Amino acid sequence: MLLTATAVGAIVGKVIGGSINTALLAMIAGLIATVTAIIVRNNLLNRVTGVGPDDFRVPMVIVVFSVIAAIAGSLASKEVLDQIAEFNPVWIGTMAGLTSAILMSLLMVTYYMNPQPRV
């Protein structure tokens, strides 16, 4: 999940990096990277290997977690990179994807810590 989100964030940063400001770029890259990582995780981890919880139906709380992770992780990475130096859009997209995926992973662990019985 982390590698996928990092790679997708870098690609999004490369593709749309020069045309928009860095905060918007970080949010878009983080959101696209997080959604792509969740889709890849769901398809590869569970369907192919049979490992992990069977969550083909995505609950609404996970969708909310994704949006929160994308916004918070992306803007946090943008602020960290702004404090260090001026970086190109590829680095901004890469870090936005990585931090969004890390935050999403932590939120998913929190969600699965005390699972509710499925109906």
Secondary structure in CASP SS format (residue, H / E / C, confidence):
PFRMAT SS
TARGET T0000
AUTHOR 0000-0000-0000
METHOD secondary structure of the structure
MODEL  1
M C 1.00
L H 1.00
L H 1.00
T H 1.00
A H 1.00
T H 1.00
A H 1.00
V H 1.00
G H 1.00
A H 1.00
I H 1.00
V H 1.00
G H 1.00
K H 1.00
V H 1.00
I H 1.00
G C 1.00
G C 1.00
S C 1.00
I C 1.00
N C 1.00
T H 1.00
A H 1.00
L H 1.00
L H 1.00
A H 1.00
M H 1.00
I H 1.00
A H 1.00
G H 1.00
L H 1.00
I H 1.00
A H 1.00
T H 1.00
V H 1.00
T H 1.00
A H 1.00
I H 1.00
I H 1.00
V H 1.00
R H 1.00
N H 1.00
N H 1.00
L H 1.00
L H 1.00
N H 1.00
R H 1.00
V H 1.00
T C 1.00
G C 1.00
V C 1.00
G C 1.00
P C 1.00
D C 1.00
D C 1.00
F C 1.00
R C 1.00
V C 1.00
P C 1.00
M H 1.00
V H 1.00
I H 1.00
V H 1.00
V H 1.00
F H 1.00
S H 1.00
V H 1.00
I H 1.00
A H 1.00
A H 1.00
I H 1.00
A H 1.00
G H 1.00
S H 1.00
L H 1.00
A H 1.00
S H 1.00
K H 1.00
E H 1.00
V H 1.00
L H 1.00
D H 1.00
Q H 1.00
I H 1.00
A C 1.00
E C 1.00
F C 1.00
N C 1.00
P H 1.00
V H 1.00
W H 1.00
I H 1.00
G H 1.00
T H 1.00
M H 1.00
A H 1.00
G H 1.00
L H 1.00
T H 1.00
S H 1.00
A H 1.00
I H 1.00
L H 1.00
M H 1.00
S H 1.00
L H 1.00
L H 1.00
M H 1.00
V H 1.00
T H 1.00
Y H 1.00
Y H 1.00
M H 1.00
N C 1.00
P C 1.00
Q C 1.00
P C 1.00
R C 1.00
V C 1.00
END
